[in-house]
């Protein structure tokens, strides 16, 4: 049976990642909770907070379920930042970031960030208007995207600041219906599920 074969193949792929007796505890976000972004340092492989915004010295952070308009001055502080921006524009590397699915940060969603721009010999031109989009379901983030939208290209040089800005929108589940601020359902808290139980539930949904 093809379905049974698929089940065993998927099971063989995920079982090595499980640790015996591990328990998954998931705590949902509440409205207004901070949602940080982490980005991967391609040299060290470490995950770090998004660049500090020049306006307040704090990493770019969103708030669960809260529509907003953000401004974050991206300071090109040193040669490594400048070269990374150049490489992302030229598609030589990816700006790999992530956002937590739940408040306990046990699971993360991939959140790659694209840069639309032009590289010149001694400077770059970068589109600085972005849309920040999130989909949520009962206290969990189930989808996220950050992408540039054609506006104005700003010149960036070593030591300069790129004024990244744009709207933040939260949507209900898989739709483009705005996430209600008066949701009748509190954040869901699941406890006591082993990793194996979670994997089996995922596999069942894939085979359905």
Phi, psi and omega in degrees: 000130183297321180298318180294319179299317178298320180300312182292326178295313179296320179298320180294331180284326187262336183301323180299338182274356183270142174252141185301129175077005181293141181238135181260122178243123186241123178245121182286155173290153167252157181304131178094349178298142178293139178238101182277160174246136175243144178234151185271129173281111187293338180279314183267339183081002182275151174266129182228162177298152175305156179310145177291138178283136184297333184292322186228359180073013181249148176296150178300123182223140177253174179234128189304126175076004184252113173291146187200179170227121188251151171233131178215108179285114180272106184278126176274079193286328183210180184297326182294320177295314181299315181293326178294318177298316178301314183295323179291318178301317182277004178062029177273341176211169180247147174267090187272115179233174180208161180224141182291141178284327183225171184294332181276358175057036177279334181227141181239149173259139176293141181218069179293143181244124178268152174238126176261116182193185181227135180259125175252168182304322184235011178196175177234159169243127186228130173292124187254007178260126182233152167257135180244110190238133179227144172243135184225153179214110176051052175087000180244145172271122183248358177190147180204148179207141174230120185214148180283146176235133185308122178216258177238140176269126181257140178283134179234133177226164177304126182092349181272182181230131173263122185274082178288134181205164177157170183281148174249126181230136178247132183238154182279117176051233185268007186262182171248031172273129183303141179290123184290138177279352181241045181300136179279349182255122178288162176305139182276136176240116178252131176223154172089000177275127176285161178300323181296319179296318179296316180299316181296322177295319178296315180298320179298320180292326179290328183272350183294000000 
